[in-house]
Amino acid sequence: MNEPLITDAILTEHVLPVMLFLLMAYMAFIVFKLGEESDAGKWGYFVLFLGLMVGVLGFASKFVIQLFIDV
């Protein structure tokens, strides 16, 4: 019988984290351009990236915790 090369489980386990990382990198680029165009300064960049990086830190923490727990 022919089994598909790519299953839903493979996509979810391997491709989804890569695509989410690329999405977060694109979001960081957008925030950087927003700060650059608005002449935000050091404090403005810090506040803009703090808002973004809290979400990224949560995603990375979830990934690391899952590695240790073996979920």
mmCIF file of the N, C-alpha and C atoms, coordinates in Angstrom:
data_MODEL
# 
_entry.id   MODEL 
# 
loop_
_atom_site.group_PDB 
_atom_site.id 
_atom_site.type_symbol 
_atom_site.label_atom_id 
_atom_site.label_alt_id 
_atom_site.label_comp_id 
_atom_site.label_asym_id 
_atom_site.label_entity_id 
_atom_site.label_seq_id 
_atom_site.pdbx_PDB_ins_code 
_atom_site.Cartn_x 
_atom_site.Cartn_y 
_atom_site.Cartn_z 
_atom_site.occupancy 
_atom_site.B_iso_or_equiv 
_atom_site.pdbx_formal_charge 
_atom_site.auth_seq_id 
_atom_site.auth_comp_id 
_atom_site.auth_asym_id 
_atom_site.auth_atom_id 
_atom_site.pdbx_PDB_model_num 
ATOM 1   N N  . MET A 1 1  ? 0.831  -1.184 0.000  1.00 0.00 ? 1  MET A N  1 
ATOM 2   C CA . MET A 1 1  ? 0.000  0.000  0.000  1.00 0.00 ? 1  MET A CA 1 
ATOM 3   C C  . MET A 1 1  ? 0.878  1.250  0.000  1.00 0.00 ? 1  MET A C  1 
ATOM 4   N N  . ASN A 1 2  ? 0.381  2.254  -0.611 1.00 0.00 ? 2  ASN A N  1 
ATOM 5   C CA . ASN A 1 2  ? 1.140  3.498  -0.705 1.00 0.00 ? 2  ASN A CA 1 
ATOM 6   C C  . ASN A 1 2  ? 0.811  4.415  0.467  1.00 0.00 ? 2  ASN A C  1 
ATOM 7   N N  . GLU A 1 3  ? 1.803  4.636  1.296  1.00 0.00 ? 3  GLU A N  1 
ATOM 8   C CA . GLU A 1 3  ? 1.634  5.598  2.376  1.00 0.00 ? 3  GLU A CA 1 
ATOM 9   C C  . GLU A 1 3  ? 2.136  6.952  1.897  1.00 0.00 ? 3  GLU A C  1 
ATOM 10  N N  . PRO A 1 4  ? 1.483  8.019  2.301  1.00 0.00 ? 4  PRO A N  1 
ATOM 11  C CA . PRO A 1 4  ? 1.946  9.338  1.858  1.00 0.00 ? 4  PRO A CA 1 
ATOM 12  C C  . PRO A 1 4  ? 3.301  9.677  2.477  1.00 0.00 ? 4  PRO A C  1 
ATOM 13  N N  . LEU A 1 5  ? 4.121  10.393 1.709  1.00 0.00 ? 5  LEU A N  1 
ATOM 14  C CA . LEU A 1 5  ? 5.436  10.794 2.186  1.00 0.00 ? 5  LEU A CA 1 
ATOM 15  C C  . LEU A 1 5  ? 5.321  11.762 3.361  1.00 0.00 ? 5  LEU A C  1 
ATOM 16  N N  . ILE A 1 6  ? 4.394  12.677 3.247  1.00 0.00 ? 6  ILE A N  1 
ATOM 17  C CA . ILE A 1 6  ? 4.221  13.692 4.288  1.00 0.00 ? 6  ILE A CA 1 
ATOM 18  C C  . ILE A 1 6  ? 2.845  13.516 4.902  1.00 0.00 ? 6  ILE A C  1 
ATOM 19  N N  . THR A 1 7  ? 2.837  13.235 6.182  1.00 0.00 ? 7  THR A N  1 
ATOM 20  C CA . THR A 1 7  ? 1.572  13.105 6.891  1.00 0.00 ? 7  THR A CA 1 
ATOM 21  C C  . THR A 1 7  ? 1.308  14.360 7.714  1.00 0.00 ? 7  THR A C  1 
ATOM 22  N N  . ASP A 1 8  ? 0.132  14.428 8.261  1.00 0.00 ? 8  ASP A N  1 
ATOM 23  C CA . ASP A 1 8  ? -0.232 15.573 9.089  1.00 0.00 ? 8  ASP A CA 1 
ATOM 24  C C  . ASP A 1 8  ? 0.661  15.657 10.325 1.00 0.00 ? 8  ASP A C  1 
ATOM 25  N N  . ALA A 1 9  ? 1.003  14.527 10.892 1.00 0.00 ? 9  ALA A N  1 
ATOM 26  C CA . ALA A 1 9  ? 1.864  14.513 12.083 1.00 0.00 ? 9  ALA A CA 1 
ATOM 27  C C  . ALA A 1 9  ? 3.253  15.040 11.776 1.00 0.00 ? 9  ALA A C  1 
ATOM 28  N N  . ILE A 1 10 ? 3.786  14.672 10.608 1.00 0.00 ? 10 ILE A N  1 
ATOM 29  C CA . ILE A 1 10 ? 5.111  15.154 10.219 1.00 0.00 ? 10 ILE A CA 1 
ATOM 30  C C  . ILE A 1 10 ? 5.080  16.666 10.010 1.00 0.00 ? 10 ILE A C  1 
ATOM 31  N N  . LEU A 1 11 ? 4.052  17.146 9.343  1.00 0.00 ? 11 LEU A N  1 
ATOM 32  C CA . LEU A 1 11 ? 3.933  18.588 9.133  1.00 0.00 ? 11 LEU A CA 1 
ATOM 33  C C  . LEU A 1 11 ? 3.839  19.338 10.450 1.00 0.00 ? 11 LEU A C  1 
ATOM 34  N N  . THR A 1 12 ? 3.032  18.838 11.349 1.00 0.00 ? 12 THR A N  1 
ATOM 35  C CA . THR A 1 12 ? 2.841  19.513 12.626 1.00 0.00 ? 12 THR A CA 1 
ATOM 36  C C  . THR A 1 12 ? 4.111  19.499 13.461 1.00 0.00 ? 12 THR A C  1 
ATOM 37  N N  . GLU A 1 13 ? 4.820  18.403 13.449 1.00 0.00 ? 13 GLU A N  1 
ATOM 38  C CA . GLU A 1 13 ? 5.992  18.267 14.306 1.00 0.00 ? 13 GLU A CA 1 
ATOM 39  C C  . GLU A 1 13 ? 7.223  18.988 13.770 1.00 0.00 ? 13 GLU A C  1 
ATOM 40  N N  . HIS A 1 14 ? 7.414  19.015 12.463 1.00 0.00 ? 14 HIS A N  1 
ATOM 41  C CA . HIS A 1 14 ? 8.663  19.534 11.901 1.00 0.00 ? 14 HIS A CA 1 
ATOM 42  C C  . HIS A 1 14 ? 8.508  20.871 11.188 1.00 0.00 ? 14 HIS A C  1 
ATOM 43  N N  . VAL A 1 15 ? 7.483  21.003 10.387 1.00 0.00 ? 15 VAL A N  1 
ATOM 44  C CA . VAL A 1 15 ? 7.361  22.188 9.540  1.00 0.00 ? 15 VAL A CA 1 
ATOM 45  C C  . VAL A 1 15 ? 6.771  23.365 10.309 1.00 0.00 ? 15 VAL A C  1 
ATOM 46  N N  . LEU A 1 16 ? 5.827  23.119 11.178 1.00 0.00 ? 16 LEU A N  1 
ATOM 47  C CA . LEU A 1 16 ? 5.164  24.201 11.900 1.00 0.00 ? 16 LEU A CA 1 
ATOM 48  C C  . LEU A 1 16 ? 6.131  25.053 12.724 1.00 0.00 ? 16 LEU A C  1 
ATOM 49  N N  . PRO A 1 17 ? 7.046  24.466 13.516 1.00 0.00 ? 17 PRO A N  1 
ATOM 50  C CA . PRO A 1 17 ? 7.991  25.323 14.248 1.00 0.00 ? 17 PRO A CA 1 
ATOM 51  C C  . PRO A 1 17 ? 8.879  26.168 13.335 1.00 0.00 ? 17 PRO A C  1 
ATOM 52  N N  . VAL A 1 18 ? 9.286  25.616 12.201 1.00 0.00 ? 18 VAL A N  1 
ATOM 53  C CA . VAL A 1 18 ? 10.123 26.376 11.273 1.00 0.00 ? 18 VAL A CA 1 
ATOM 54  C C  . VAL A 1 18 ? 9.343  27.559 10.703 1.00 0.00 ? 18 VAL A C  1 
ATOM 55  N N  . MET A 1 19 ? 8.118  27.303 10.301 1.00 0.00 ? 19 MET A N  1 
ATOM 56  C CA . MET A 1 19 ? 7.304  28.378 9.732  1.00 0.00 ? 19 MET A CA 1 
ATOM 57  C C  . MET A 1 19 ? 6.964  29.438 10.781 1.00 0.00 ? 19 MET A C  1 
ATOM 58  N N  . LEU A 1 20 ? 6.724  29.022 12.017 1.00 0.00 ? 20 LEU A N  1 
ATOM 59  C CA . LEU A 1 20 ? 6.467  29.992 13.076 1.00 0.00 ? 20 LEU A CA 1 
ATOM 60  C C  . LEU A 1 20 ? 7.702  30.830 13.367 1.00 0.00 ? 20 LEU A C  1 
ATOM 61  N N  . PHE A 1 21 ? 8.891  30.226 13.317 1.00 0.00 ? 21 PHE A N  1 
ATOM 62  C CA . PHE A 1 21 ? 10.122 30.994 13.490 1.00 0.00 ? 21 PHE A CA 1 
ATOM 63  C C  . PHE A 1 21 ? 10.268 32.032 12.389 1.00 0.00 ? 21 PHE A C  1 
ATOM 64  N N  . LEU A 1 22 ? 9.991  31.639 11.153 1.00 0.00 ? 22 LEU A N  1 
ATOM 65  C CA . LEU A 1 22 ? 10.082 32.587 10.045 1.00 0.00 ? 22 LEU A CA 1 
ATOM 66  C C  . LEU A 1 22 ? 9.065  33.715 10.203 1.00 0.00 ? 22 LEU A C  1 
ATOM 67  N N  . LEU A 1 23 ? 7.873  33.391 10.669 1.00 0.00 ? 23 LEU A N  1 
ATOM 68  C CA . LEU A 1 23 ? 6.862  34.417 10.918 1.00 0.00 ? 23 LEU A CA 1 
ATOM 69  C C  . LEU A 1 23 ? 7.322  35.388 11.993 1.00 0.00 ? 23 LEU A C  1 
ATOM 70  N N  . MET A 1 24 ? 7.931  34.874 13.067 1.00 0.00 ? 24 MET A N  1 
ATOM 71  C CA . MET A 1 24 ? 8.417  35.746 14.139 1.00 0.00 ? 24 MET A CA 1 
ATOM 72  C C  . MET A 1 24 ? 9.576  36.613 13.658 1.00 0.00 ? 24 MET A C  1 
ATOM 73  N N  . ALA A 1 25 ? 10.435 36.063 12.797 1.00 0.00 ? 25 ALA A N  1 
ATOM 74  C CA . ALA A 1 25 ? 11.528 36.862 12.239 1.00 0.00 ? 25 ALA A CA 1 
ATOM 75  C C  . ALA A 1 25 ? 10.973 37.981 11.365 1.00 0.00 ? 25 ALA A C  1 
ATOM 76  N N  . TYR A 1 26 ? 9.940  37.690 10.604 1.00 0.00 ? 26 TYR A N  1 
ATOM 77  C CA . TYR A 1 26 ? 9.305  38.713 9.778  1.00 0.00 ? 26 TYR A CA 1 
ATOM 78  C C  . TYR A 1 26 ? 8.648  39.783 10.656 1.00 0.00 ? 26 TYR A C  1 
ATOM 79  N N  . MET A 1 27 ? 8.041  39.364 11.749 1.00 0.00 ? 27 MET A N  1 
ATOM 80  C CA . MET A 1 27 ? 7.450  40.325 12.690 1.00 0.00 ? 27 MET A CA 1 
ATOM 81  C C  . MET A 1 27 ? 8.527  41.221 13.289 1.00 0.00 ? 27 MET A C  1 
ATOM 82  N N  . ALA A 1 28 ? 9.693  40.656 13.608 1.00 0.00 ? 28 ALA A N  1 
ATOM 83  C CA . ALA A 1 28 ? 10.786 41.467 14.141 1.00 0.00 ? 28 ALA A CA 1 
ATOM 84  C C  . ALA A 1 28 ? 11.253 42.475 13.104 1.00 0.00 ? 28 ALA A C  1 
ATOM 85  N N  . PHE A 1 29 ? 11.313 42.074 11.836 1.00 0.00 ? 29 PHE A N  1 
ATOM 86  C CA . PHE A 1 29 ? 11.681 42.993 10.768 1.00 0.00 ? 29 PHE A CA 1 
ATOM 87  C C  . PHE A 1 29 ? 10.676 44.134 10.658 1.00 0.00 ? 29 PHE A C  1 
ATOM 88  N N  . ILE A 1 30 ? 9.386  43.817 10.750 1.00 0.00 ? 30 ILE A N  1 
ATOM 89  C CA . ILE A 1 30 ? 8.347  44.847 10.684 1.00 0.00 ? 30 ILE A CA 1 
ATOM 90  C C  . ILE A 1 30 ? 8.481  45.816 11.848 1.00 0.00 ? 30 ILE A C  1 
ATOM 91  N N  . VAL A 1 31 ? 8.716  45.313 13.039 1.00 0.00 ? 31 VAL A N  1 
ATOM 92  C CA . VAL A 1 31 ? 8.859  46.173 14.212 1.00 0.00 ? 31 VAL A CA 1 
ATOM 93  C C  . VAL A 1 31 ? 10.097 47.049 14.065 1.00 0.00 ? 31 VAL A C  1 
ATOM 94  N N  . PHE A 1 32 ? 11.181 46.484 13.542 1.00 0.00 ? 32 PHE A N  1 
ATOM 95  C CA . PHE A 1 32 ? 12.395 47.266 13.326 1.00 0.00 ? 32 PHE A CA 1 
ATOM 96  C C  . PHE A 1 32 ? 12.141 48.405 12.337 1.00 0.00 ? 32 PHE A C  1 
ATOM 97  N N  . LYS A 1 33 ? 11.480 48.090 11.230 1.00 0.00 ? 33 LYS A N  1 
ATOM 98  C CA . LYS A 1 33 ? 11.178 49.131 10.241 1.00 0.00 ? 33 LYS A CA 1 
ATOM 99  C C  . LYS A 1 33 ? 10.242 50.185 10.817 1.00 0.00 ? 33 LYS A C  1 
ATOM 100 N N  . LEU A 1 34 ? 9.290  49.765 11.642 1.00 0.00 ? 34 LEU A N  1 
ATOM 101 C CA . LEU A 1 34 ? 8.376  50.711 12.286 1.00 0.00 ? 34 LEU A CA 1 
ATOM 102 C C  . LEU A 1 34 ? 9.137  51.660 13.199 1.00 0.00 ? 34 LEU A C  1 
ATOM 103 N N  . GLY A 1 35 ? 10.062 51.131 13.969 1.00 0.00 ? 35 GLY A N  1 
ATOM 104 C CA . GLY A 1 35 ? 10.878 51.968 14.840 1.00 0.00 ? 35 GLY A CA 1 
ATOM 105 C C  . GLY A 1 35 ? 11.791 52.891 14.056 1.00 0.00 ? 35 GLY A C  1 
ATOM 106 N N  . GLU A 1 36 ? 12.326 52.381 12.949 1.00 0.00 ? 36 GLU A N  1 
ATOM 107 C CA . GLU A 1 36 ? 13.220 53.184 12.119 1.00 0.00 ? 36 GLU A CA 1 
ATOM 108 C C  . GLU A 1 36 ? 12.483 54.347 11.458 1.00 0.00 ? 36 GLU A C  1 
ATOM 109 N N  . GLU A 1 37 ? 11.290 54.079 10.940 1.00 0.00 ? 37 GLU A N  1 
ATOM 110 C CA . GLU A 1 37 ? 10.531 55.116 10.244 1.00 0.00 ? 37 GLU A CA 1 
ATOM 111 C C  . GLU A 1 37 ? 9.968  56.165 11.194 1.00 0.00 ? 37 GLU A C  1 
ATOM 112 N N  . SER A 1 38 ? 9.750  55.787 12.447 1.00 0.00 ? 38 SER A N  1 
ATOM 113 C CA . SER A 1 38 ? 9.176  56.740 13.398 1.00 0.00 ? 38 SER A CA 1 
ATOM 114 C C  . SER A 1 38 ? 10.249 57.426 14.242 1.00 0.00 ? 38 SER A C  1 
ATOM 115 N N  . ASP A 1 39 ? 11.527 57.165 13.963 1.00 0.00 ? 39 ASP A N  1 
ATOM 116 C CA . ASP A 1 39 ? 12.634 57.732 14.748 1.00 0.00 ? 39 ASP A CA 1 
ATOM 117 C C  . ASP A 1 39 ? 12.409 57.490 16.239 1.00 0.00 ? 39 ASP A C  1 
ATOM 118 N N  . ALA A 1 40 ? 12.222 56.232 16.594 1.00 0.00 ? 40 ALA A N  1 
ATOM 119 C CA . ALA A 1 40 ? 11.838 55.871 17.960 1.00 0.00 ? 40 ALA A CA 1 
ATOM 120 C C  . ALA A 1 40 ? 12.960 56.098 18.967 1.00 0.00 ? 40 ALA A C  1 
ATOM 121 N N  . GLY A 1 41 ? 14.183 55.977 18.579 1.00 0.00 ? 41 GLY A N  1 
ATOM 122 C CA . GLY A 1 41 ? 15.279 56.100 19.533 1.00 0.00 ? 41 GLY A CA 1 
ATOM 123 C C  . GLY A 1 41 ? 15.487 54.800 20.292 1.00 0.00 ? 41 GLY A C  1 
ATOM 124 N N  . LYS A 1 42 ? 16.460 54.808 21.200 1.00 0.00 ? 42 LYS A N  1 
ATOM 125 C CA . LYS A 1 42 ? 16.785 53.582 21.937 1.00 0.00 ? 42 LYS A CA 1 
ATOM 126 C C  . LYS A 1 42 ? 15.615 53.103 22.798 1.00 0.00 ? 42 LYS A C  1 
ATOM 127 N N  . TRP A 1 43 ? 14.983 54.026 23.493 1.00 0.00 ? 43 TRP A N  1 
ATOM 128 C CA . TRP A 1 43 ? 13.872 53.638 24.370 1.00 0.00 ? 43 TRP A CA 1 
ATOM 129 C C  . TRP A 1 43 ? 12.685 53.125 23.547 1.00 0.00 ? 43 TRP A C  1 
ATOM 130 N N  . GLY A 1 44 ? 12.412 53.751 22.425 1.00 0.00 ? 44 GLY A N  1 
ATOM 131 C CA . GLY A 1 44 ? 11.319 53.310 21.572 1.00 0.00 ? 44 GLY A CA 1 
ATOM 132 C C  . GLY A 1 44 ? 11.549 51.921 21.009 1.00 0.00 ? 44 GLY A C  1 
ATOM 133 N N  . TYR A 1 45 ? 12.780 51.670 20.550 1.00 0.00 ? 45 TYR A N  1 
ATOM 134 C CA . TYR A 1 45 ? 13.110 50.325 20.068 1.00 0.00 ? 45 TYR A CA 1 
ATOM 135 C C  . TYR A 1 45 ? 12.959 49.297 21.177 1.00 0.00 ? 45 TYR A C  1 
ATOM 136 N N  . PHE A 1 46 ? 13.400 49.653 22.371 1.00 0.00 ? 46 PHE A N  1 
ATOM 137 C CA . PHE A 1 46 ? 13.296 48.726 23.499 1.00 0.00 ? 46 PHE A CA 1 
ATOM 138 C C  . PHE A 1 46 ? 11.847 48.372 23.779 1.00 0.00 ? 46 PHE A C  1 
ATOM 139 N N  . VAL A 1 47 ? 10.985 49.363 23.805 1.00 0.00 ? 47 VAL A N  1 
ATOM 140 C CA . VAL A 1 47 ? 9.570  49.118 24.094 1.00 0.00 ? 47 VAL A CA 1 
ATOM 141 C C  . VAL A 1 47 ? 8.922  48.309 22.970 1.00 0.00 ? 47 VAL A C  1 
ATOM 142 N N  . LEU A 1 48 ? 9.227  48.649 21.730 1.00 0.00 ? 48 LEU A N  1 
ATOM 143 C CA . LEU A 1 48 ? 8.648  47.915 20.602 1.00 0.00 ? 48 LEU A CA 1 
ATOM 144 C C  . LEU A 1 48 ? 9.075  46.448 20.619 1.00 0.00 ? 48 LEU A C  1 
ATOM 145 N N  . PHE A 1 49 ? 10.365 46.205 20.792 1.00 0.00 ? 49 PHE A N  1 
ATOM 146 C CA . PHE A 1 49 ? 10.849 44.824 20.768 1.00 0.00 ? 49 PHE A CA 1 
ATOM 147 C C  . PHE A 1 49 ? 10.469 44.068 22.037 1.00 0.00 ? 49 PHE A C  1 
ATOM 148 N N  . LEU A 1 50 ? 10.300 44.755 23.152 1.00 0.00 ? 50 LEU A N  1 
ATOM 149 C CA . LEU A 1 50 ? 9.859  44.082 24.373 1.00 0.00 ? 50 LEU A CA 1 
ATOM 150 C C  . LEU A 1 50 ? 8.476  43.472 24.168 1.00 0.00 ? 50 LEU A C  1 
ATOM 151 N N  . GLY A 1 51 ? 7.590  44.226 23.545 1.00 0.00 ? 51 GLY A N  1 
ATOM 152 C CA . GLY A 1 51 ? 6.252  43.702 23.273 1.00 0.00 ? 51 GLY A CA 1 
ATOM 153 C C  . GLY A 1 51 ? 6.280  42.484 22.375 1.00 0.00 ? 51 GLY A C  1 
ATOM 154 N N  . LEU A 1 52 ? 7.160  42.478 21.378 1.00 0.00 ? 52 LEU A N  1 
ATOM 155 C CA . LEU A 1 52 ? 7.259  41.336 20.480 1.00 0.00 ? 52 LEU A CA 1 
ATOM 156 C C  . LEU A 1 52 ? 7.963  40.160 21.139 1.00 0.00 ? 52 LEU A C  1 
ATOM 157 N N  . MET A 1 53 ? 9.039  40.416 21.831 1.00 0.00 ? 53 MET A N  1 
ATOM 158 C CA . MET A 1 53 ? 9.864  39.346 22.364 1.00 0.00 ? 53 MET A CA 1 
ATOM 159 C C  . MET A 1 53 ? 9.209  38.600 23.524 1.00 0.00 ? 53 MET A C  1 
ATOM 160 N N  . VAL A 1 54 ? 8.243  39.196 24.188 1.00 0.00 ? 54 VAL A N  1 
ATOM 161 C CA . VAL A 1 54 ? 7.525  38.465 25.241 1.00 0.00 ? 54 VAL A CA 1 
ATOM 162 C C  . VAL A 1 54 ? 6.794  37.271 24.627 1.00 0.00 ? 54 VAL A C  1 
ATOM 163 N N  . GLY A 1 55 ? 6.163  37.485 23.482 1.00 0.00 ? 55 GLY A N  1 
ATOM 164 C CA . GLY A 1 55 ? 5.487  36.389 22.794 1.00 0.00 ? 55 GLY A CA 1 
ATOM 165 C C  . GLY A 1 55 ? 6.454  35.355 22.261 1.00 0.00 ? 55 GLY A C  1 
ATOM 166 N N  . VAL A 1 56 ? 7.572  35.802 21.726 1.00 0.00 ? 56 VAL A N  1 
ATOM 167 C CA . VAL A 1 56 ? 8.591  34.885 21.204 1.00 0.00 ? 56 VAL A CA 1 
ATOM 168 C C  . VAL A 1 56 ? 9.194  34.076 22.340 1.00 0.00 ? 56 VAL A C  1 
ATOM 169 N N  . LEU A 1 57 ? 9.437  34.710 23.469 1.00 0.00 ? 57 LEU A N  1 
ATOM 170 C CA . LEU A 1 57 ? 9.977  34.005 24.630 1.00 0.00 ? 57 LEU A CA 1 
ATOM 171 C C  . LEU A 1 57 ? 9.007  32.924 25.110 1.00 0.00 ? 57 LEU A C  1 
ATOM 172 N N  . GLY A 1 58 ? 7.726  33.215 25.094 1.00 0.00 ? 58 GLY A N  1 
ATOM 173 C CA . GLY A 1 58 ? 6.728  32.215 25.470 1.00 0.00 ? 58 GLY A CA 1 
ATOM 174 C C  . GLY A 1 58 ? 6.750  31.019 24.532 1.00 0.00 ? 58 GLY A C  1 
ATOM 175 N N  . PHE A 1 59 ? 6.856  31.284 23.226 1.00 0.00 ? 59 PHE A N  1 
ATOM 176 C CA . PHE A 1 59 ? 6.917  30.192 22.252 1.00 0.00 ? 59 PHE A CA 1 
ATOM 177 C C  . PHE A 1 59 ? 8.169  29.356 22.450 1.00 0.00 ? 59 PHE A C  1 
ATOM 178 N N  . ALA A 1 60 ? 9.317  30.017 22.640 1.00 0.00 ? 60 ALA A N  1 
ATOM 179 C CA . ALA A 1 60 ? 10.577 29.290 22.833 1.00 0.00 ? 60 ALA A CA 1 
ATOM 180 C C  . ALA A 1 60 ? 10.549 28.497 24.135 1.00 0.00 ? 60 ALA A C  1 
ATOM 181 N N  . SER A 1 61 ? 9.987  29.068 25.185 1.00 0.00 ? 61 SER A N  1 
ATOM 182 C CA . SER A 1 61 ? 9.884  28.363 26.466 1.00 0.00 ? 61 SER A CA 1 
ATOM 183 C C  . SER A 1 61 ? 9.042  27.106 26.326 1.00 0.00 ? 61 SER A C  1 
ATOM 184 N N  . LYS A 1 62 ? 7.946  27.202 25.596 1.00 0.00 ? 62 LYS A N  1 
ATOM 185 C CA . LYS A 1 62 ? 7.083  26.042 25.387 1.00 0.00 ? 62 LYS A CA 1 
ATOM 186 C C  . LYS A 1 62 ? 7.852  24.942 24.669 1.00 0.00 ? 62 LYS A C  1 
ATOM 187 N N  . PHE A 1 63 ? 8.626  25.308 23.669 1.00 0.00 ? 63 PHE A N  1 
ATOM 188 C CA . PHE A 1 63 ? 9.403  24.331 22.908 1.00 0.00 ? 63 PHE A CA 1 
ATOM 189 C C  . PHE A 1 63 ? 10.437 23.640 23.797 1.00 0.00 ? 63 PHE A C  1 
ATOM 190 N N  . VAL A 1 64 ? 11.153 24.408 24.618 1.00 0.00 ? 64 VAL A N  1 
ATOM 191 C CA . VAL A 1 64 ? 12.182 23.850 25.503 1.00 0.00 ? 64 VAL A CA 1 
ATOM 192 C C  . VAL A 1 64 ? 11.546 22.961 26.566 1.00 0.00 ? 64 VAL A C  1 
ATOM 193 N N  . ILE A 1 65 ? 10.441 23.393 27.141 1.00 0.00 ? 65 ILE A N  1 
ATOM 194 C CA . ILE A 1 65 ? 9.759  22.595 28.164 1.00 0.00 ? 65 ILE A CA 1 
ATOM 195 C C  . ILE A 1 65 ? 9.288  21.270 27.574 1.00 0.00 ? 65 ILE A C  1 
ATOM 196 N N  . GLN A 1 66 ? 8.762  21.303 26.343 1.00 0.00 ? 66 GLN A N  1 
ATOM 197 C CA . GLN A 1 66 ? 8.321  20.062 25.702 1.00 0.00 ? 66 GLN A CA 1 
ATOM 198 C C  . GLN A 1 66 ? 9.490  19.118 25.452 1.00 0.00 ? 66 GLN A C  1 
ATOM 199 N N  . LEU A 1 67 ? 10.664 19.643 25.170 1.00 0.00 ? 67 LEU A N  1 
ATOM 200 C CA . LEU A 1 67 ? 11.829 18.777 24.996 1.00 0.00 ? 67 LEU A CA 1 
ATOM 201 C C  . LEU A 1 67 ? 12.195 18.051 26.284 1.00 0.00 ? 67 LEU A C  1 
ATOM 202 N N  . PHE A 1 68 ? 12.111 18.758 27.415 1.00 0.00 ? 68 PHE A N  1 
ATOM 203 C CA . PHE A 1 68 ? 12.480 18.152 28.693 1.00 0.00 ? 68 PHE A CA 1 
ATOM 204 C C  . PHE A 1 68 ? 11.413 17.198 29.218 1.00 0.00 ? 68 PHE A C  1 
ATOM 205 N N  . ILE A 1 69 ? 10.158 17.493 28.955 1.00 0.00 ? 69 ILE A N  1 
ATOM 206 C CA . ILE A 1 69 ? 9.077  16.652 29.465 1.00 0.00 ? 69 ILE A CA 1 
ATOM 207 C C  . ILE A 1 69 ? 8.815  15.470 28.539 1.00 0.00 ? 69 ILE A C  1 
ATOM 208 N N  . ASP A 1 70 ? 9.238  15.551 27.296 1.00 0.00 ? 70 ASP A N  1 
ATOM 209 C CA . ASP A 1 70 ? 8.993  14.503 26.281 1.00 0.00 ? 70 ASP A CA 1 
ATOM 210 C C  . ASP A 1 70 ? 7.520  14.325 26.015 1.00 0.00 ? 70 ASP A C  1 
ATOM 211 N N  . VAL A 1 71 ? 6.845  15.414 25.758 1.00 0.00 ? 71 VAL A N  1 
ATOM 212 C CA . VAL A 1 71 ? 5.404  15.350 25.453 1.00 0.00 ? 71 VAL A CA 1 
ATOM 213 C C  . VAL A 1 71 ? 5.219  14.954 24.017 1.00 0.00 ? 71 VAL A C  1 
# 
